[in-house]
Amino acid sequence: MQFHLDLIEDKVEFFEASSLAALEKKIAEKIEQNRAILLSVHSVTHQMQMDADGHKHFSAVVHFKAK
């Protein structure tokens, strides 16, 4: 039996929430998890949209890269 490990060099994750605070919390948790596998944040893109009822919707894309 062979055991082979591959390193993750790039990882892109998508997040969404109904408030900016909730979105920040989700991203912070994922940053800590990815730090354990030696990935750091390369870039963050975020966006806010309003639906027809006036409710805000926040989303973000975080690109993680190997250190």
C-alpha positions as CSV (number, residue, x, y, z in Angstrom):
1,M,0.0,0.0,0.0
2,Q,1.3,3.4,-1.0
3,F,0.6,6.6,0.9
4,H,1.0,9.8,-1.0
5,L,0.5,13.4,0.2
6,D,-0.1,16.4,-2.0
7,L,0.2,19.9,-0.7
8,I,-2.6,22.3,-1.4
9,E,-1.1,25.4,-3.0
10,D,-4.2,27.4,-3.9
11,K,-7.7,27.3,-2.5
12,V,-10.7,29.6,-3.2
13,E,-13.6,29.7,-0.8
14,F,-17.0,31.5,-1.1
15,F,-19.0,32.9,1.8
16,E,-22.4,34.5,2.2
17,A,-24.3,36.0,5.2
18,S,-27.1,38.4,6.0
19,S,-24.9,40.7,8.0
20,L,-21.4,42.0,7.6
21,A,-20.5,40.9,11.2
22,A,-21.6,37.3,10.4
23,L,-19.6,37.3,7.2
24,E,-16.5,38.5,9.0
25,K,-17.0,35.8,11.6
26,K,-17.2,33.0,9.0
27,I,-14.1,34.3,7.2
28,A,-12.1,34.6,10.4
29,E,-13.0,31.0,11.4
30,K,-11.9,29.7,8.0
31,I,-8.7,31.7,8.1
32,E,-7.8,29.9,11.4
33,Q,-8.7,26.5,9.9
34,N,-6.6,27.1,6.8
35,R,-3.6,28.3,8.8
36,A,-3.4,24.8,10.2
37,I,-2.7,23.5,6.7
38,L,-0.2,26.3,6.0
39,L,-2.4,28.5,3.8
40,S,-2.6,32.3,4.2
41,V,-5.0,34.8,2.7
42,H,-3.8,36.1,-0.7
43,S,-6.8,38.2,-1.6
44,V,-10.4,39.0,-0.6
45,T,-13.2,40.3,-2.8
46,H,-16.5,41.2,-1.2
47,Q,-19.9,42.5,-2.4
48,M,-23.2,43.7,-0.9
49,Q,-26.6,43.4,-2.7
50,M,-30.1,44.4,-1.7
51,D,-33.1,42.4,-2.7
52,A,-36.5,43.7,-3.7
53,D,-37.6,43.9,0.0
54,G,-34.6,46.0,1.0
55,H,-32.7,43.2,2.8
56,K,-29.0,43.2,2.5
57,H,-27.0,40.2,1.4
58,F,-23.2,40.1,1.8
59,S,-20.9,37.7,0.0
60,A,-17.1,37.3,-0.3
61,V,-14.5,35.3,-2.1
62,V,-11.3,34.5,-0.3
63,H,-8.2,33.2,-2.2
64,F,-5.8,31.3,0.0
65,K,-2.3,30.4,-1.0
66,A,0.5,28.4,0.4
67,K,3.1,30.3,2.5
